[in-house]
Amino acid sequence: MPEVVIIGGGLSGLVAAITARQAGLSCVVIEKGRSLGGDGNYVEGVMGVDSRLQQQAGITIDRTRLLQDELNYSHYEASAPHLKQLIDHSGETIDWLADQGVKFASVGPQGKSWPTIHAFAGGGHAAVATLVAKARQLGVEFCMSTSTQKLLQTAGHLSGVEVMNEVTGQTTKIATDNVILATGGYVDNPELVKKQTPLSDRLMSVSDGKSTGDGMQLAWAAGAMHDSMGALQFGGGAIFDPMLPPFMHMTSEIGVAATQEAILWVNQVGDRFVNEDVNDNMCHAGNALLGQARTFAIFDAEAVKHLSTVGLYKAVGNSPFSPDTLSKLPDELASDLAAHRKYLAKADSLETLAEQLHLPNLVDSVAHYNQQVAAGVDADFGKASAYLTPVKDGPFYAVTLGVGMACAIGGLRIDTHNAVLNAHGYPLPGLYAIGNDAAGMLVGDTYAVTLPGSTAGFAAFSGRNAVAAIVQNK
Ligand SMILES: Cc1cc2nc3c(=O)[nH]c(=O)nc-3n(C[C@H](O)[C@H](O)[C@H](O)COP(=O)(O)OP(=O)(O)OC[C@H]3O[C@@H](n4cnc5c(N)ncnc54)[C@H](O)[C@@H]3O)c2cc1C
């Protein structure tokens, strides 16, 4: 009988599996997909404080100020002990990842944030490949295309799991004393997401489709507390295309221009509604966009020329990697217009564009906006003057915007050993949750992109932390 069964072979599950084997525990990973790594494959970077890399780069962070800042950001809905524990151990977690062979390209801030994001060299795919190789080398057993159906309990104690082969439908029981839930949260479960926001039709998951909230539902069925469902991690504005899935636009330069360059945004009637440089915090941008019924980015021929040949108006804040220019922008516009993609509109005059999109106030809004651009002051919403760029020279373009969601966290309450708590706040013996399944404890209603890389940082930290508790209880 394995000493630990880990449900989910994503970022947190892989870290837990390696740590378990290094501690001499026998370990099986149950993964419902055909591949490993989960959304860890898309992660750009991991949060850390006082890592070796930061020390080399001369980056110092006042941990107490950081903790207070994040607690204030969450309106003290985040748990101070959990946040402090993550901050205190995040640097050594980065060092541990590096010791397993994971390579980092850089460390620094993301938009207006603390300088905590350690960007993976080669992206999440490279990091996952390294961790998978390490896990296999250590003898971790992976059961692929196998989902967990039920947690088994005997006299109130966890005694195993019932799993199902997704191909054959065959079910099997695996006895164990320790189960770690690492199923990646619930971003791909529309029913659960809908509970978080009334406008969920404009929310698009950019996950791999497998984060369906299984961990929390398994735990709830076993008596776990239904804790506040935490935050959705908005990826800021995103192209809202009824014809293609969101991931098809992930590398789109039209998307960068429309969402990252702080150009004019208007709503369903053509009114401006926010300082567009709010995109420095992609969750704030997501909240602002979701507050409207429809949203559009509006720009002109001069903006296309500037962005594609001269340079960006604004460094891309949502990525550690910012391009110099958007050289593919003219070609992308031409090809998507030729393909009649519904998210994109073009017209020689603003009047025609307004008519096409049914935006009665657009022409007046643009005239008013251009006056503020000429004066160099956004008296309406206070956007930085550097990003006040006019909308004057046709042809004019409109990109329909929705909001991308990278992950949805929360649903369970854990103690500082990552043990899952029951409705009375006591640990369910043998049951642990890590990664997105447990990360709701770290945030309030708005995900903390002020501490960039924190989901991945917590995934790695919590994987190690849960195993340390199992070793201690042995
Ligand atoms: C596009 C994108 C970019 C992101 N970038 C970042 C970033 O730069 N920094 C950051 O901090 N975070 C980022 N995230 C958030 C990311 O979700 C987490 O950082 C990380 O992947 C969480 O790890 P996890 O182990 O909880 O979930 P995952 O890595 O998603 O792993 C969950 C695994 O559980 C499996 N699973 C689910 N249900 C079951 C079941 N019933 N039985 C068995 N297996 C199951 C899934 O198939 C999956 O393999 C990003 C997310 C996305 C989608």
The ligand as an SDF file (V2000), in Angstrom:
LIG
                    3D

 53 58  0  0  0  0  0  0  0  0999 V2000
   -2.2720   30.1510  -18.9960 C   0  0  0  0  0  0  0  0  0  0  0  0
   -1.9250   30.1140  -17.5330 C   0  0  0  0  0  0  0  0  0  0  0  0
   -0.8050   30.8010  -17.0810 C   0  0  0  0  0  0  0  0  0  0  0  0
   -0.4840   30.8010  -15.7300 C   0  0  0  0  0  0  0  0  0  0  0  0
    0.6300   31.4820  -15.3410 N   0  0  0  0  0  0  0  0  0  0  0  0
    0.9480   31.5240  -14.0350 C   0  0  0  0  0  0  0  0  0  0  0  0
    2.1360   32.2100  -13.6060 C   0  0  0  0  0  0  0  0  0  0  0  0
    2.9200   32.7190  -14.4080 O   0  0  0  0  0  0  0  0  0  0  0  0
    2.3910   32.2490  -12.2760 N   0  0  0  0  0  0  0  0  0  0  0  0
    1.5540   31.6780  -11.3500 C   0  0  0  0  0  0  0  0  0  0  0  0
    1.8240   31.7850  -10.1550 O   0  0  0  0  0  0  0  0  0  0  0  0
    0.4740   30.9860  -11.7310 N   0  0  0  0  0  0  0  0  0  0  0  0
    0.1390   30.8920  -13.0330 C   0  0  0  0  0  0  0  0  0  0  0  0
   -0.9650   30.1670  -13.4430 N   0  0  0  0  0  0  0  0  0  0  0  0
   -1.7890   29.4970  -12.4290 C   0  0  0  0  0  0  0  0  0  0  0  0
   -1.5300   27.9640  -12.3760 C   0  0  0  0  0  0  0  0  0  0  0  0
   -2.7950   27.3560  -12.3420 O   0  0  0  0  0  0  0  0  0  0  0  0
   -0.7940   27.5440  -11.1160 C   0  0  0  0  0  0  0  0  0  0  0  0
    0.3030   28.3220  -10.8010 O   0  0  0  0  0  0  0  0  0  0  0  0
   -0.3410   26.0570  -11.0870 C   0  0  0  0  0  0  0  0  0  0  0  0
   -0.5190   25.3570  -12.2660 O   0  0  0  0  0  0  0  0  0  0  0  0
   -1.1440   25.4210   -9.9800 C   0  0  0  0  0  0  0  0  0  0  0  0
   -0.7000   24.1360   -9.7710 O   0  0  0  0  0  0  0  0  0  0  0  0
   -1.7290   22.9900   -9.3370 P   0  0  0  0  0  0  0  0  0  0  0  0
   -0.9120   21.7750   -9.1090 O   0  0  0  0  0  0  0  0  0  0  0  0
   -2.6220   23.4640   -8.2880 O   0  0  0  0  0  0  0  0  0  0  0  0
   -2.6650   22.8020  -10.6400 O   0  0  0  0  0  0  0  0  0  0  0  0
   -2.2800   22.1900  -12.0640 P   0  0  0  0  0  0  0  0  0  0  0  0
   -0.8690   22.4880  -12.3750 O   0  0  0  0  0  0  0  0  0  0  0  0
   -3.2970   22.6560  -13.0410 O   0  0  0  0  0  0  0  0  0  0  0  0
   -2.4330   20.6190  -11.8740 O   0  0  0  0  0  0  0  0  0  0  0  0
   -3.6680   19.9980  -11.5750 C   0  0  0  0  0  0  0  0  0  0  0  0
   -3.6290   18.5730  -12.1130 C   0  0  0  0  0  0  0  0  0  0  0  0
   -4.6710   17.8060  -11.5060 O   0  0  0  0  0  0  0  0  0  0  0  0
   -5.2420   16.9480  -12.5000 C   0  0  0  0  0  0  0  0  0  0  0  0
   -6.5890   16.5510  -12.0500 N   0  0  0  0  0  0  0  0  0  0  0  0
   -7.7030   17.3290  -11.9580 C   0  0  0  0  0  0  0  0  0  0  0  0
   -8.7400   16.6130  -11.4660 N   0  0  0  0  0  0  0  0  0  0  0  0
   -8.2720   15.3510  -11.2390 C   0  0  0  0  0  0  0  0  0  0  0  0
   -8.8700   14.1540  -10.7430 C   0  0  0  0  0  0  0  0  0  0  0  0
  -10.1670   14.0720  -10.3600 N   0  0  0  0  0  0  0  0  0  0  0  0
   -8.1160   13.0430  -10.6420 N   0  0  0  0  0  0  0  0  0  0  0  0
   -6.8030   13.0700  -11.0290 C   0  0  0  0  0  0  0  0  0  0  0  0
   -6.1810   14.1740  -11.5350 N   0  0  0  0  0  0  0  0  0  0  0  0
   -6.9030   15.3130  -11.6100 C   0  0  0  0  0  0  0  0  0  0  0  0
   -5.2220   17.8240  -13.7470 C   0  0  0  0  0  0  0  0  0  0  0  0
   -5.3600   17.0520  -14.9070 O   0  0  0  0  0  0  0  0  0  0  0  0
   -3.8530   18.5010  -13.6250 C   0  0  0  0  0  0  0  0  0  0  0  0
   -2.8230   17.7460  -14.2130 O   0  0  0  0  0  0  0  0  0  0  0  0
   -1.3010   30.1060  -14.8000 C   0  0  0  0  0  0  0  0  0  0  0  0
   -2.4020   29.3920  -15.2610 C   0  0  0  0  0  0  0  0  0  0  0  0
   -2.7170   29.3870  -16.6130 C   0  0  0  0  0  0  0  0  0  0  0  0
   -3.9050   28.6240  -17.0850 C   0  0  0  0  0  0  0  0  0  0  0  0
  1  2  1  0
  2  3  1  0
  2 52  2  0
  3  4  2  0
  4  5  1  0
  4 50  1  0
  5  6  2  0
  6  7  1  0
  6 13  1  0
  7  8  2  0
  7  9  1  0
  9 10  1  0
 10 11  2  0
 10 12  1  0
 12 13  2  0
 13 14  1  0
 14 15  1  0
 14 50  1  0
 15 16  1  0
 16 17  1  0
 16 18  1  0
 18 19  1  0
 18 20  1  0
 20 21  1  0
 20 22  1  0
 22 23  1  0
 23 24  1  0
 24 25  2  0
 24 26  1  0
 24 27  1  0
 27 28  1  0
 28 29  2  0
 28 30  1  0
 28 31  1  0
 31 32  1  0
 32 33  1  0
 33 34  1  0
 33 48  1  0
 34 35  1  0
 35 36  1  0
 35 46  1  0
 36 37  1  0
 36 45  1  0
 37 38  2  0
 38 39  1  0
 39 40  1  0
 39 45  2  0
 40 41  1  0
 40 42  2  0
 42 43  1  0
 43 44  2  0
 44 45  1  0
 46 47  1  0
 46 48  1  0
 48 49  1  0
 50 51  2  0
 51 52  1  0
 52 53  1  0
M  END
$$$$
